[in-house]
Amino acid sequence: MAWRVSTHLLWGAALGRLLVPRLSKRQRDERLQGWAREMLKRLGVELKIVGAPVQAGPMLLVSNHVSWVDIVALYAARPCRFVSKSDVEHWPLVGAVAAGCDTLFMRRGSRRDAMRIVHRMTQALKAGDILTVFPEGTTSDGSSVLPFHSSLIQAAISADAPVQATALQILDSKSGETSQAVSYIGDESLVGSIWRTLCARQLCAVVTFGAPQLAAGRDRRAWAEDLRREIAAMRQP
């Protein structure tokens, strides 16, 4: 199974660097969504979508963050542009796939770069894009939702764009419990996480979409906290 994942990752890198730049946005979304769904199959991860993903932008998807699998599962459920830490751009193969998704890369810990990204997000939302952010700023063990950083939520306020709360869970299909196989926190390596995922099998990525909402007078901090509580409540018990 590992070689099937590796070859598909190579194909994704080729798509991102060579083919996708020549395609229309619709064609790009279709190709990369197909790639993401096939990657989940090769990883042995079932995709379950709860609720209704938005069909068109502008929209800011705000999600909790459990693992690298989140990005594949989210794109398989709803093609979008991600906001990601800048070092992902330089990861072998993965960086090429991320670039193909037109990801916005942000330098972690740089307030100036965060302001630059918020400006670019605002422009993208005004242009009708669907963006996804992970306001926890890091992955967790999946047992709870960490506090949200609110800075990126400002883009939705500035663009007067709606937000859709999105809850992610990676579950063991048999027990229904949160799986630690996909864990990618602390000093854990990406390769080790992928290997544990392959060995686990019978996993289910549950992507739950809430109802789109507007700021309704809330500032970014209040909105971010409301979204965090909503996402925590949306997760399956």
C-alpha positions in Angstrom: 0.0 0.0 0.0 2.9 2.4 0.8 4.0 2.4 -2.9 0.5 3.2 -4.0 0.5 6.3 -1.8 4.0 7.3 -2.9 3.1 7.1 -6.6 -0.1 9.0 -6.1 1.8 11.7 -4.2 4.3 11.9 -7.1 1.3 12.3 -9.5 -0.1 15.0 -7.3 3.2 16.9 -7.4 3.3 16.6 -11.1 -0.3 17.9 -11.3 0.6 20.9 -9.0 3.7 21.9 -10.9 3.0 21.0 -14.5 -0.6 20.5 -15.3 -2.7 22.7 -12.9 -1.2 26.0 -14.0 -2.6 25.4 -17.5 -6.1 24.6 -16.4 -9.1 26.8 -15.7 -10.2 27.2 -12.1 -13.1 24.7 -12.5 -10.8 22.1 -14.2 -8.1 22.6 -11.5 -10.7 22.0 -8.7 -12.0 18.9 -10.4 -8.6 17.4 -11.0 -7.3 18.1 -7.5 -10.5 17.0 -5.8 -10.3 13.8 -7.7 -6.7 13.4 -6.6 -7.6 14.1 -3.0 -10.4 11.5 -3.0 -8.2 8.9 -4.5 -5.5 9.7 -1.9 -7.9 9.0 0.9 -8.8 5.7 -0.7 -5.2 4.7 -1.0 -4.6 5.6 2.6 -7.6 3.5 3.6 -9.5 6.6 5.0 -13.3 6.8 4.4 -14.7 10.3 3.8 -18.0 11.2 5.6 -19.5 14.6 4.9 -22.1 16.0 7.3 -24.0 19.1 6.5 -23.8 21.1 3.2 -20.4 22.5 2.0 -20.8 25.8 0.3 -21.1 25.6 -3.5 -19.6 29.0 -4.4 -17.6 31.8 -2.8 -16.9 34.1 -1.3 -16.6 32.0 1.8 -14.1 31.5 4.6 -14.1 28.0 6.0 -12.8 27.9 9.6 -11.7 24.5 10.9 -10.0 22.8 13.8 -6.8 21.0 12.9 -5.9 17.4 13.7 -3.5 16.2 11.1 -2.1 16.5 7.6 -5.0 14.2 6.6 -7.3 17.2 7.3 -6.1 19.0 4.2 -6.7 16.1 1.9 -10.2 15.4 3.5 -11.2 19.0 3.3 -10.2 19.4 -0.4 -12.0 16.1 -1.2 -15.1 17.5 0.4 -14.9 21.1 -1.0 -12.1 22.4 -3.2 -10.7 25.6 -1.7 -7.6 27.6 -1.2 -5.7 27.0 2.1 -3.7 29.4 4.3 -0.7 27.4 5.5 2.6 27.9 7.3 5.4 28.8 4.8 7.6 25.8 5.5 5.0 23.5 3.9 5.8 25.1 0.5 9.3 23.5 0.7 8.2 20.0 1.8 9.2 17.5 -0.9 6.2 16.7 -3.2 3.7 17.9 -0.6 4.7 21.5 -1.3 4.0 21.1 -5.0 0.5 19.8 -4.3 -0.1 22.7 -1.9 1.1 25.1 -4.6 -1.3 23.5 -7.1 -4.2 24.3 -4.7 -3.1 28.0 -4.9 -2.3 28.0 -1.2 -1.4 31.2 0.6 1.8 30.7 2.6 2.4 32.6 5.8 5.6 32.9 7.8 4.8 31.8 11.3 5.4 34.3 14.1 5.7 37.3 11.8 3.1 39.9 12.5 3.9 41.8 9.4 3.5 38.7 7.2 0.2 38.0 9.0 -1.0 41.4 8.0 0.1 40.8 4.4 -1.8 37.5 4.3 -5.0 39.1 5.8 -4.8 41.7 3.0 -4.4 38.9 0.3 -7.2 36.9 1.9 -9.5 39.9 1.9 -8.8 40.5 -1.8 -9.4 36.8 -2.6 -12.7 36.8 -0.7 -13.8 39.9 -2.6 -13.0 38.1 -5.8 -15.3 35.2 -4.8 -12.8 32.6 -3.6 -13.3 29.9 -1.0 -10.5 30.0 1.6 -9.8 27.7 4.5 -7.9 28.6 7.7 -7.0 26.6 10.9 -7.1 29.2 13.6 -5.6 26.9 16.3 -2.3 27.5 14.5 -1.1 23.9 15.1 -2.4 20.4 15.1 -3.9 18.8 18.2 -4.5 15.3 19.5 -8.1 15.6 18.3 -9.6 15.2 21.8 -10.6 18.9 22.0 -10.5 22.2 20.1 -7.6 24.5 21.1 -8.0 28.2 21.5 -8.3 30.1 18.3 -6.0 32.9 17.0 -8.3 35.5 15.6 -6.1 37.5 13.2 -7.1 35.7 10.0 -10.8 36.0 10.8 -10.4 39.8 10.1 -10.3 39.0 6.4 -13.9 37.9 6.4 -14.9 41.1 8.3 -12.9 43.3 6.0 -14.4 41.6 2.9 -17.9 41.4 4.4 -17.8 37.7 3.6 -19.6 34.8 5.3 -17.8 32.2 7.4 -18.7 28.5 7.6 -17.6 26.6 10.7 -16.1 23.2 9.8 -15.4 20.4 12.2 -12.9 17.7 11.5 -12.5 14.3 13.1 -10.5 11.3 12.3 -12.2 8.3 13.8 -11.7 4.6 14.1 -14.5 3.1 11.9 -15.0 0.2 14.3 -15.1 1.9 17.6 -16.2 5.4 16.5 -13.5 6.8 18.8 -10.9 9.4 17.9 -7.9 7.8 16.2 -4.4 8.7 17.2 -3.0 6.9 14.2 -2.9 10.2 12.1 -1.4 12.2 15.0 1.2 14.8 13.9 2.1 16.8 16.9 5.2 17.8 18.8 8.3 16.0 17.5 6.4 13.4 15.5 7.5 13.1 11.9 5.3 13.3 8.8 6.7 10.0 7.5 5.9 8.3 10.8 2.4 9.7 10.8 1.8 8.5 7.3 3.1 5.0 8.1 0.8 4.8 11.2 -2.1 5.8 9.1 -1.4 3.1 6.5 -1.1 0.5 9.3 -4.3 1.5 11.0 -6.7 1.3 8.1 -10.5 1.4 8.6 -10.3 5.1 9.5 -13.0 7.7 8.8 -12.5 11.4 8.2 -15.7 13.2 9.3 -16.0 16.7 7.9 -19.0 18.5 9.3 -20.1 21.8 7.8 -22.2 24.4 9.8 -24.5 27.0 8.5 -22.8 30.0 6.8 -22.8 33.1 9.0 -21.9 36.8 8.9 -20.1 38.8 11.5 -23.3 40.6 12.6 -21.4 43.3 14.5 -18.8 40.9 16.2 -15.2 41.8 16.2 -12.7 39.2 15.1 -12.0 38.0 18.7 -15.6 37.5 19.6 -16.3 35.8 16.3 -13.4 33.5 16.6 -14.5 32.4 20.0 -18.0 31.8 18.8 -16.7 29.7 15.9 -14.5 27.7 18.2 -17.4 26.9 20.5 -19.6 25.9 17.5 -16.9 23.6 16.0 -16.4 21.9 19.4 -20.2 21.3 19.6 -20.4 20.0 16.0 -17.9 17.2 16.7 -19.4 13.8 17.2 -19.4 12.6 20.9 
